[in-house]
Amino acid sequence: MLFCKKEYPIIVLCKNRLRYLDATLRSLSATTNLQSQVYVVNDGSDNPHMVRYLTTNERIPLTKDLFPNDSRWNQISGDLPNFLFAKGIRSKTGIMLFKKSKYIRNFSHAVKLVFERHNCSHIIRVEGDVLFKQGWHQRFIQIIGQSPPNVGLISGFRHIFDNPVLKDNDNHTQNITRGTTGSQLYAISRTLCRKDESLVDNESDLKEGADDFWFDGCRKANMERWVTSTSMCQHIGYKSEVYKGRKEFMVSDKHGVRAIDPNIFPPYAMEDEVSDFSNSCCEEVV
């Protein structure tokens, strides 16, 4: 067992969408203390380029599907660099390869394995389609360390149409009293998983969304959910090779443009190469 009392393992959940994952890992490597173990959890990707990216160190051509580039996105979140190639990450990070796509089931199993491997109080969960701001990791770790034992989940991304605009307080957090936050970034406590073992031992093929599954589990365990007062990352994956018609995320309403936090401005942290992560470990899980 590895011991990481001050650092929390990071799980990045992905399926296909190579361009988005590569951008997320570039941004993560530029903003994260590399003492934190990073695991890429592959939920049954079947795109050949994605599989090569996860299992080799080769130079991989990225998909032609580009980042958002319409006027509303650029006005709020800026232009994003569309790289032509990515370098495989086989030797750079821990990888869990689930051959079949089960989404919540696979991610829950990965959470269980990581908690078994690490003596830590929390795991940080990252969706494979976000970009981070400099300094987010240190701030998020501080908030996790300040959270009382009855807080089961801490979200670092705000859906502005689900939560009211909040002022900072001492902990830079607020209890979620209505709506939900997205699954783009949150910390999962070991205490929550102990109180509700079905969160990590569920073998059914759940169709519930990742947000609802974990937040509902937190409510059932009578634990609190926190959301940071400002988002610590920006969601970039509103359209992709998988979900070509997700135009609803760019619908403007009185709350702004959905799935984008207009309070998070560019530039976002990205590097030319994904940095090496510590304690490489590749594991294949059926």
Secondary structure, 3 states (H helix, E strand, C coil): CEECCCCCCEEEEECCCHHHHHHHHHHHHHHCCCCCCEEEEEECCCCHHHHHHHHCCCEEECCCCCCCCCHHHHHHHCCCCCCCEEECCCCCCEEEEECCCCCHHHHHHHHHHHHHHEECCEEEEEECCEEECCCHHHHHHHHHHHCCCCEEEEECCCCCCCCCCCCCCCCCEEECCCCCCCCCEEEEEHHHHHHCCHHHHCCCCCCCCHHHHHHHHHHHCCCEEEEECCCCEEECCCCCCCCCCCHHHHCEECCEECCCCCCCCCCCCCCCCCCCCCCCCEEEEC
